[in-house]
Amino acid sequence: MGILEIIILGIIQGIAEFLPISSSAHLIIFRDLFGIGDGIHENVALCLDIALHLGTLLAIGIYFFKDFITMIRTGFTKGIKDKEGKMLWFLVIATIPAAIVGVLFEDIIEKAIRTNYILIACALAIMGIIIYLADRRSKQTNNLEKMTWKQALIIGCSQVFALIPGFSRSGTTIATARTLKINREDAAKFSFFLSAPVVLGAVTLHLLKSETWAIIGNNVMIFIVGILVAFIAGLLCIEFLLKYLRKHDFKLFMWYRILLAFIVLCMVIF
């Protein structure tokens, strides 16, 4: 695999992980249909996937470093009596559904759907419309300070659908938060917060295996470049989306998802 391909895939991961457009669908489409990184050895693909997820995890950790430190410190000292402490335990509650389903069914879903490009295209288009309508029809009357544990759990349950390529983890959680009338910026921020434990858990499961370190050792350059590119792209993307949503809705992302779905369908059918 060439450095250029690693950079392209790193940029795709960094952008698509945080924008509501589905990173898993984009990596599948660019690899399988557009041929970027296609045909690489299974071990190299695993190394790159871990690197890309570590890069986006690092972007979340750096961008929201103060928020996470405050949440953890306050959560264990004051508990739910403080708004920051409450947010920590809301994230724990919201993470449980996706963690359980991910451990039990992620591999099954991956094998069943990964090459079903028509289903992925349909998920891209349909979820794009859902995100837009959920935002358009919901008022912005709530924020993170007013969030309840029930709302956090509902958002967490919606994250389960992100296991299906095309739905988008950020897309499903933001759409659900907007349905609960949480304002756009806070909906995106909670989605970013929620991605941290999920990505951390997935990466940790891989790193606990001794063979993973051997694979990384044999592909050090791919690993380092993948992390750096995904980190930089992710950091910029977080900043962009939070500013963008202060004045704009999700129409741009809806039309992009529909266009990409149309391109995929044309490539598969014709």
Disulfide bonds with the S-S distance in Angstrom:
none
